Amino acid sequence: MLPNATKRMLQAHRMKIVTTLLTVVILSIATFFAYTAYASGQKTLTFIKDGKESVITTRANTVQELLQEQNIHLDKQHDAVQPSLETALEDKMTVKWKPAHKVVVSEAGSKQAIWTTAATLAEMLDDKGITIGQYDTITPNADTKIDGSMNVTIKNGIKVTVYNQAKQDVNTKAETTLDQFVKQQHIQLNKDDKLQLNDKLVPKDSNQVLKNNDKIYIHRVSQKTITEPIDYDVVQQDDSSLEKGQTRVLQSGQEGAMAKTYKVTTMTDQQGTHEQKDLIQSTVTKEPKKKIIAVGTKVVQSPTPSEQAYRGTSGEGGKVLYVKSTAFTANCKGCRGITSLGINLKSHPGTKVIAVDPNVIPLGSKVWVEGYGYAIAGDTGGGIHGNKIDVFFPSQSQAHGWGLRTVKVKILN
């Protein structure tokens, strides 16, 4: 048997072991419950921060507390937060935060500040309903990523009017030079053509920047050669063998020809298309031939009134015919006034001349016509055939007054 002292020592030792085990058990249980209580307040979330996604653990109770926990300086007025700041957090929730950026847009002389969370300028413009036209330009490019504060400039397209044989309104981008515009529109300019911007002529390769409502005029310049007739001169020569008032053509006249070369400028403007011709040179290609007329100077004593009356009623002095008579004048549009014998009726309106059929009354004969007097058969006509004559009067009214009548004609020689 063990001594009592030893038994007491063994009992004390066992008590110490039991006490230690109980303490360890109690502490473990306490630690377990404490950890369980702590873990029950944590949440695992998907957090998307400015487009970057991550998984985090948090004990925050609301979205606002979560952002504060993440040291995010929130702009409540402009930043984008989903869900709202007051939303209570739950396990496996997704929270999004995107900071807003300030973009200053300048357009047509005005500026506006836009706060946006869009990723690119194109997205921002679409969100705000700002349209970029086909001929508008934006700086920087619409595909530029928005990162921090930005300044954006929009330059609107312009309209110019081109007068190139016809009027045409054309849209183009701002800051387009005249030279660039001409090339863009495929306007072909020849060596001598000219370019006008508004009211001034400019070089064809002008780098002048176009403005809205500018007007561009194309002057088309070419050369043209035209053959024009040269009138012949009429020369009169005295002839004593002819009675005064009689004429005879000694040489027929012929027109000449002259080649004239012009610089022709064609321009279209608000009033239409105009052509300006400037003579460069002229060359005679055919010399004209003078017309020479013999003018009688021989004076023949005129019969007295009684002799005229006697000759008008007598069958003596020549062959007598009865003919139909009409009248004509040289003072009409297109009439040259030169008879078949070369008598210039415009220069000698007092000369009495009749047109005849030469087969009936010989051309050049002196005649007496009832109601008209002494005259010369000095002309023919396409409508004068047989016993028909056409008497000359200086004026239309006299010719009309003669009308159509049957008269007696006496051929004197």
Salt bridges, closest charged atoms under 4 A:
ASP50 OD1 - LYS98 NZ 3.30
ASP75 OD2 - HIS78 ND1 3.15
GLU175 OE2 - LYS155 NZ 2.09
ASP179 OD2 - LYS183 NZ 3.28
ASP193 OD2 - ARG220 NH1 2.73
ASP214 OD1 - LYS211 NZ 3.93
GLU228 OE1 - LYS260 NZ 3.04
GLU243 OE1 - LYS366 NZ 3.20
ASP269 OD1 - HIS274 NE2 2.89
